[in-house]
Amino acid sequence: MRRVSVFGATGSIGQNTLDLIARDAQAYDVIALTGAGNIDLLAADAIRLRAEVAVTADETRLGQLKDALSGSGVEAAAGAEALLQAADRPTDWCMSAIVGAAGLAPGLRALRHGGTLALANKESLVCAGPILMAEAARYGARILPVDSEHSAVFQALVGEAPDAVEKIIITGSGGGLRDWPLERLPSAKPEDAGSHPNWDMGQRITIDSASMFNKGMELIETKEFFGTPPGGIETVIHPQSLMHALVQFRDGALMAHLGAPDMRHAIGYALHWPERRDLPVARLDLATVGQLDFLAPDPARYPAIGLAYAVMQGGGLRGAVFNAAKEAALDLFLDRQIAFTDMARRVDAVLNHYEGQSCLDAAPITLDMVQDIDREARALTRSDRMA
């Protein structure tokens, strides 16, 4: 049996992962499931899949979790240290799907087992790509991408020589506000930005899709994971969300990955790699689809894309600043303290604040440096100085 853990089990990625595991439950020994506030779901899944331990990141919910697991034989734990201890339990395969920079430390710990880290937590690569890749190499572990775009690129590169690649093209739907007039965007509310035309995702990632901050993160992730220079990475708007990425080769050929907008494609590929197995996902009928549309992202509508390129060009700790400011600005938007369009302005202001400071280009980067600048950049983003 394969030993597996799922970090972020109660989110959309985690739930899709558990759906696939449950369909062949006898093949897996579930070690740890973690979540945050949805204690009932976390406990129910832990009991159903006979996990060794269930962990909530919220220390105040430990009593509730213990009650929900009473008599099941599943251990209960809570807090940041408990997450790390869960990651210390040996596994063959671990899903990293905690949202935000909080997923970095558990993912690094999980790599020490020398198994496979299925990486859905894009923040890990954006904030600390060199650390993550070095840790994987140190312990002989494998990282497989779970973002649909990066899974698509990974699959398109199977059997190809790295120097044959000319360009990687990441697609994005443009989000729920794609067709809004520009002048209306400042009035967009969280419920407007939190509705996606194609994908069923959590609120935060859906709003990041509307601002295309998620695509900016994925551009940086592409650079860190595949080693592609910024000039060899681009993004296009693809409203149908059926073509997830393309790789252009030096002979001019384009290799594209298409599939229904269902995260179980990428999760299943990472779970079963190097095999391909049957997955319970819709099959595309191209005659019914009829056409595929593509257009360049408007810089005025999606300033996050330009910010991401600046981060890629500069390197260092800029990715950690970018992510921290993005997450803090999103919190402010969700709390209705700033407008939708103010998120990019705040991130830009925070990045500009750090330019010229020696800490930004410190080398080598350490986890402590990432965590320190993450805390500082979040506080700065929330301050009136960045208004």
Secondary structure, DSSP 8 states (H G I E B T S, - for coil): -EEEEEETTTSHHHHHHHHHHHTTGGGEEEEEEEESS-HHHHHHHHHHTT-SEEEES-GGGHHHHHHHHTTS--EEEESHHHHHHHHTS--SEEEE--SSGGGHHHHHHHHTTSSEEEE--HHHHHHHHHHHHHHHHHHT-EEEE-SHHHHHHHHHTTT--GGGEEEEEEEE---TTTTS-GGGGGG--HHHHT--SS----HHHHHHHHHTHHHHHHHHHHHHHH---GGGEEEEE-TT--EEEEEEETTS-EEEEE--S-THHHHHHHHHTTS----------HHHH-----B---TTT-HHHHHHHHHHHH-TTHHHHHHHHHHHHHHHHHTTSS-TTHHHHHHHHHHHHHTT-GGGG-SS--HHHHHHHHHHHHHHHHSGGG-
